[in-house]
C-alpha cells in the first residue's frame, strides 16, 4: 500500500510539474498567436454547464451511482477564470440511499498556445455524505493541471490530473481523466468527460458524464 501511495504521489508530482513547465513555456512565447476561435474550448469563456454523471464503483455494493453537476465559469482576466460548481450523486445499497454533495469555488490560471491552453487549478469547498441515518461532512480541496488541446475548429480535448483531499475524512484521491467540448454555435457546447479515481485506502472508481454548456 505504501509503495502504491508513493507511485501515485510521484505521478501527481510529475503531472503538476509538466503543467507548470507548459505554462511557463507558453508565457515565454511572444511570437505565437493565442487560440482565439470561440469554438476552441471552454477555458477563457463565460458559461454555465449542466452534466449528468454515472459512477462505476468498484468493490461495491453499491456498484453504481448517478447524479449531476452544475458548473459556472467566469473569465476575470486574459489568463484567469473564476470557477464554481455543485455536484450531487446518489447510490443505493441494502435498501438505503447513499448521497454525496460537493460545493467548490476556485480559480484556473492558463496560458494560451497556438494549439490550446495549459492550465493549473486550485479549488476549495465542502463535501457532505449521508447513508441512512449516518451523516458526515468535511472541507475538501483540489489541485489540478492539464492541457486543453484544440484538435479541430470546434472541438477541444483536455487530459488532466487532479489531487483531491477531504481533510475531515483523511482521504486522498488522484483523478486521471479527459474532457471534450464541441461548440455547436455561439451559445451552446456539448461536453463529455471520462475519469478514473484512484482513492487511497478505498476502492477505485470510474466516472463518465455528458452535458451541455451555455455561453454568455
Buried (B, 14 or more C-beta within 10 A) or exposed (E): EEEEBEEBBEBBEEBBEBBEEBBEEBEEEEEEEBBEEBBBBBBBBBBBBEBEBBBBBEEEEBEEBEBBBBBBBBBEEEBBBBBBBBBBBBBBBEEBEBBBBBBBBBBBBBBBBEEBBBBBBBBEBBBBBBBEEEEEBBEBBBBBBBBBBBEEEBBBBBBBBBBBBBEEBEBBBBBBBBBBBBBEEEEEBBBBBEBBBBBBEBEBBBBBBEBBBEBE
